[in-house]
Amino acid sequence: MSRVETVPVTAAGPGAVAGPRPQTVPGFLALFRSELTLTFRRARTLALLGVLAVVPILIGVVVKIETGNMHGGDGGPAFITQVTQNGVFLTFTALATSLPIFLPMTVGVVAGDSVAGEAATGTLRYLLVAPAGRSRLLAAKFTAAMAFCLAATLAVAVSGLLIGSILFPVGDVTLLSGDTIGLGAALLRVVLISGVVALSLAGLAAVGLFISTLTGSGIAAMASTVGLVIIVQVLDSFPQLHAIQPWLLTHYWLSFGDLLRQPMYWHAVWQDLGLQALYVAVFGSAAWARFTTRDITA
């Protein structure tokens, strides 16, 4: 099935059978399903999700080996103690490890290639022949990118939960504040934190989408998006830049750790989500302005 055939096209002419109009909610949902199918049918996307799922496995195996070398974990780092006491904590450790590097790299690849990749292959020109509307097409691409953010986060979280349950004991979880909660409450926090981490990548998805509208090379867009994330994280590590750091995209990414306390601290999490919303508004608007005026035939 070709890329163009997956887009809902309103047929014209007497006796033609019309599909759902893109201007309607069913039409947009059909367009979104098309983008979602395109994203998750790619072998590259499946490979990226597979790599993310391997990260918790590697962490779990290393922690298990190190625990054995330390005769039960005495004297080991704090995160190793947390993981060895309860396998559920491997999920949080894997998310904290993946968020600075692996998750943004995969999101940067998918978002950066969303428009530029189709421009490079020539399918974007034919796609816009259909009455989809550039604004709705861009919205569908961003929504599909956010769906990938959620899928990528869940790949890490579910893999971490499974391998943690296999390698380590599972039961009541001791939080960072020292309080203990039951397994059911801990699993609810896994779901909550996974949602927060996925939303924390929204700003990056918007930035990648904007960069993708600037070039016709998917590789250039992907490399630029990933490179930008690396630069921003380097800037966030210099104390001399403390004045601008709260405005950097990645500054509050690890704030989800405050949800591993009793009671949960939401202040930094809301700052993170607010900052992501700001990036989505700014770079989403810039992507729309660029995409709706772009010469697709060039």
C-alpha positions as CSV (number, residue, x, y, z in Angstrom):
1,M,0.0,0.0,0.0
2,S,1.5,3.3,-1.1
3,R,1.8,6.4,1.1
4,V,-0.7,8.4,-0.9
5,E,-3.3,5.7,-0.8
6,T,-3.4,5.8,3.0
7,V,-4.5,9.5,2.9
8,P,-8.3,10.1,2.9
9,V,-9.1,11.8,-0.4
10,T,-12.4,13.4,-1.2
11,A,-13.4,12.3,-4.6
12,A,-14.7,14.9,-7.0
13,G,-17.2,14.7,-9.9
14,P,-20.7,13.3,-10.5
15,G,-21.2,9.9,-8.9
16,A,-17.9,9.8,-7.1
17,V,-17.7,8.2,-3.7
18,A,-16.3,10.6,-1.2
19,G,-14.2,9.5,1.8
20,P,-14.2,11.4,5.1
21,R,-13.4,15.1,4.6
22,P,-10.1,16.1,6.3
23,Q,-11.9,19.2,7.6
24,T,-14.1,17.0,9.8
25,V,-13.1,15.1,13.0
26,P,-13.4,11.7,11.2
27,G,-11.3,13.1,8.4
28,F,-8.6,14.3,10.7
29,L,-8.6,10.9,12.6
30,A,-8.2,9.1,9.3
31,L,-5.3,11.4,8.4
32,F,-3.8,10.7,11.9
33,R,-4.2,7.0,11.4
34,S,-2.3,7.3,8.1
35,E,0.6,9.1,9.8
36,L,0.5,6.6,12.7
37,T,0.7,3.7,10.3
38,L,3.5,5.3,8.4
39,T,5.5,6.0,11.5
40,F,5.2,2.5,13.1
41,R,5.5,0.5,9.9
42,R,9.0,1.7,9.3
43,A,11.7,-0.8,10.2
44,R,13.7,2.1,11.6
45,T,11.0,2.9,14.1
46,L,10.7,-0.7,15.3
47,A,14.5,-0.9,15.6
48,L,14.5,2.3,17.8
49,L,11.9,0.9,20.1
50,G,13.8,-2.4,20.3
51,V,17.0,-0.5,21.3
52,L,15.1,1.4,24.0
53,A,13.7,-1.9,25.4
54,V,17.2,-3.3,25.6
55,V,18.5,-0.4,27.8
56,P,16.7,-1.6,31.0
57,I,17.9,-5.2,30.4
58,L,21.5,-4.0,30.3
59,I,21.0,-1.9,33.4
60,G,19.4,-4.8,35.2
61,V,22.1,-7.3,34.3
62,V,24.9,-4.9,35.2
63,V,23.2,-4.2,38.6
64,K,22.8,-7.9,39.2
65,I,26.4,-8.6,38.5
66,E,27.7,-5.7,40.6
67,T,25.4,-6.7,43.4
68,G,27.0,-10.2,43.4
69,N,30.5,-8.7,43.4
70,M,29.6,-6.5,46.4
71,H,28.4,-9.4,48.5
72,G,24.7,-8.3,48.6
73,G,25.2,-4.7,47.6
74,D,26.8,-3.4,50.9
75,G,28.6,-0.2,50.1
76,G,27.2,0.2,46.6
77,P,25.7,3.3,45.1
78,A,22.3,4.3,46.3
79,F,20.5,3.5,43.0
80,I,21.9,0.0,43.0
81,T,20.5,-0.5,46.6
82,Q,17.1,0.8,45.5
83,V,17.0,-1.6,42.5
84,T,18.2,-4.6,44.3
85,Q,15.6,-4.1,47.1
86,N,12.7,-4.0,44.6
87,G,12.7,-4.7,40.9
88,V,10.0,-2.1,40.3
89,F,12.6,0.6,40.9
90,L,14.5,-0.6,37.8
91,T,11.7,1.1,35.8
92,F,12.5,4.5,37.3
93,T,16.2,4.0,37.0
94,A,15.9,3.0,33.3
95,L,13.8,6.1,32.6
96,A,16.3,8.3,34.4
97,T,19.1,6.8,32.4
98,S,17.3,6.9,29.0
99,L,15.8,10.4,29.3
100,P,19.0,12.4,28.8
101,I,20.3,10.4,25.8
102,F,18.4,7.5,24.3
103,L,14.8,8.8,24.4
104,P,15.6,12.3,22.9
105,M,17.8,10.7,20.2
106,T,14.9,8.4,19.1
107,V,12.4,11.2,19.2
108,G,14.7,13.5,17.3
109,V,15.0,10.9,14.6
110,V,11.3,10.4,14.2
111,A,10.3,14.1,14.5
112,G,13.1,15.3,12.4
113,D,12.2,13.0,9.6
114,S,8.5,13.6,9.7
115,V,8.3,16.3,6.9
116,A,11.8,16.3,5.5
117,G,11.8,12.6,4.9
118,E,8.7,12.8,2.8
119,A,10.0,15.8,1.0
120,A,13.2,13.9,0.2
121,T,11.4,10.9,-1.2
122,G,8.9,13.1,-3.2
123,T,5.8,11.7,-1.4
124,L,5.0,15.1,0.3
125,R,4.2,16.7,-3.0
126,Y,1.7,14.1,-4.0
127,L,0.3,13.9,-0.4
128,L,-0.7,17.6,-0.5
129,V,-2.5,17.1,-3.8
130,A,-5.2,15.5,-1.6
131,P,-7.5,18.0,0.2
132,A,-5.9,17.3,3.5
133,G,-4.8,20.8,4.3
134,R,-1.3,21.7,5.3
135,S,-2.3,22.7,8.9
136,R,-4.2,19.5,9.5
137,L,-1.4,17.4,8.0
138,L,1.1,19.2,10.2
139,A,-1.1,18.6,13.3
140,A,-1.4,14.9,12.4
141,K,2.4,14.6,12.1
142,F,2.9,16.2,15.5
143,T,0.2,14.0,17.1
144,A,1.9,10.9,15.5
145,A,5.3,12.1,16.9
146,M,3.7,12.4,20.4
147,A,2.3,8.9,20.0
148,F,5.9,7.8,19.3
149,C,7.0,9.6,22.5
150,L,4.5,7.6,24.5
151,A,5.5,4.3,22.8
152,A,9.2,5.0,23.3
153,T,8.6,5.8,27.0
154,L,6.5,2.7,27.5
155,A,9.1,0.5,25.8
156,V,11.6,1.5,28.5
157,A,9.1,1.4,31.3
158,V,7.5,-2.0,30.5
159,S,10.9,-3.6,29.7
160,G,12.3,-2.2,33.0
161,L,9.3,-3.6,34.9
162,L,9.6,-7.0,33.3
163,I,13.3,-7.5,33.7
164,G,13.2,-6.0,37.2
165,S,10.6,-8.5,38.2
166,I,12.7,-11.3,36.8
167,L,16.1,-10.4,38.3
168,F,15.0,-8.8,41.7
169,P,12.4,-9.2,44.4
170,V,9.1,-7.4,43.9
171,G,6.9,-6.1,46.7
172,D,6.4,-2.9,48.7
173,V,8.5,0.0,47.3
174,T,10.7,2.3,49.4
175,L,10.5,5.8,47.9
176,L,13.3,8.4,47.7
177,S,11.7,10.1,50.8
178,G,12.1,6.9,52.8
179,D,8.4,6.1,52.9
180,T,7.1,2.7,51.8
181,I,4.1,2.2,49.5
182,G,2.4,-1.0,48.3
183,L,3.0,-2.6,45.0
184,G,-0.3,-1.4,43.5
185,A,0.5,2.2,44.4
186,A,4.0,1.8,43.0
187,L,2.6,0.5,39.7
188,L,0.3,3.5,39.5
189,R,3.4,5.7,39.9
190,V,5.0,3.9,37.0
191,V,2.0,4.8,34.8
192,L,2.0,8.4,36.1
193,I,5.8,8.9,35.6
194,S,5.7,7.3,32.2
195,G,3.0,9.8,31.2
196,V,5.1,12.7,32.6
197,V,8.2,11.6,30.8
198,A,6.3,11.2,27.5
199,L,4.9,14.8,27.8
200,S,8.4,16.0,28.7
201,L,9.4,15.1,25.2
202,A,6.7,17.2,23.6
203,G,8.9,20.3,23.2
204,L,11.5,18.3,21.5
205,A,8.9,16.8,19.1
206,A,7.8,20.4,18.2
207,V,11.4,21.5,17.7
208,G,12.2,18.5,15.5
209,L,9.0,19.1,13.4
210,F,10.1,22.7,12.9
211,I,13.6,21.7,11.8
212,S,12.0,19.2,9.5
213,T,10.1,21.9,7.7
214,L,13.3,23.8,7.0
215,T,15.1,21.2,4.8
216,G,14.4,18.6,2.2
217,S,16.9,16.2,3.7
218,G,15.6,13.8,6.3
219,I,19.2,13.0,7.5
220,A,20.0,16.7,8.0
221,A,16.8,17.3,9.9
222,M,17.4,14.2,12.2
223,A,21.1,15.1,12.8
224,S,20.2,18.8,13.5
225,T,17.5,17.8,16.0
226,V,19.7,15.3,17.9
227,G,22.7,17.7,17.8
228,L,20.5,20.5,19.2
229,V,19.5,18.3,22.2
230,I,23.2,17.5,22.9
231,I,24.1,21.2,22.8
232,V,21.3,22.2,25.1
233,Q,22.3,19.6,27.7
234,V,25.9,20.7,27.6
235,L,24.7,24.3,28.2
236,D,22.6,23.1,31.1
237,S,25.7,21.7,32.8
238,F,27.5,25.0,33.1
239,P,26.8,26.8,36.4
240,Q,27.8,30.1,34.8
241,L,24.6,29.9,32.7
242,H,22.2,29.5,35.6
243,A,20.2,32.5,34.4
244,I,19.1,30.9,31.2
245,Q,19.1,27.3,32.3
246,P,15.4,27.3,33.5
247,W,14.4,28.1,29.9
248,L,16.4,25.3,28.4
249,L,14.3,22.5,26.9
250,T,16.0,19.7,29.0
251,H,16.3,21.5,32.3
252,Y,13.4,19.9,34.1
253,W,13.5,16.5,32.4
254,L,14.5,14.6,35.5
255,S,11.9,16.4,37.7
256,F,9.8,13.2,37.7
257,G,12.0,12.0,40.6
258,D,9.9,14.3,42.8
259,L,7.0,12.0,42.2
260,L,8.9,9.2,44.0
261,R,8.4,11.0,47.3
262,Q,5.6,10.9,49.8
263,P,3.8,13.2,49.4
264,M,4.6,13.9,45.7
265,Y,6.3,17.2,44.9
266,W,4.6,18.7,41.8
267,H,6.3,22.1,41.6
268,A,9.2,21.1,39.3
269,V,7.0,18.8,37.3
270,W,4.5,21.6,36.5
271,Q,7.5,23.8,35.5
272,D,8.6,21.1,33.2
273,L,5.2,20.6,31.6
274,G,4.7,24.4,31.3
275,L,8.1,24.8,29.6
276,Q,7.2,22.0,27.2
277,A,3.9,23.7,26.4
278,L,5.8,26.9,25.7
279,Y,8.2,25.2,23.3
280,V,5.2,23.5,21.5
281,A,3.5,26.8,21.1
282,V,6.5,28.6,19.8
283,F,8.1,26.0,17.6
284,G,4.7,24.6,16.5
285,S,3.7,28.0,15.3
286,A,7.0,28.4,13.5
287,A,6.6,25.0,11.9
288,W,3.1,26.0,10.8
289,A,4.2,29.3,9.4
290,R,7.0,27.6,7.5
291,F,5.0,24.6,6.2
292,T,2.0,26.5,5.1
293,T,4.1,28.9,3.0
294,R,6.6,26.4,1.7
295,D,7.0,25.7,-2.0
296,I,6.4,22.0,-2.1
297,T,7.2,21.8,-5.8
298,A,10.7,23.1,-5.3
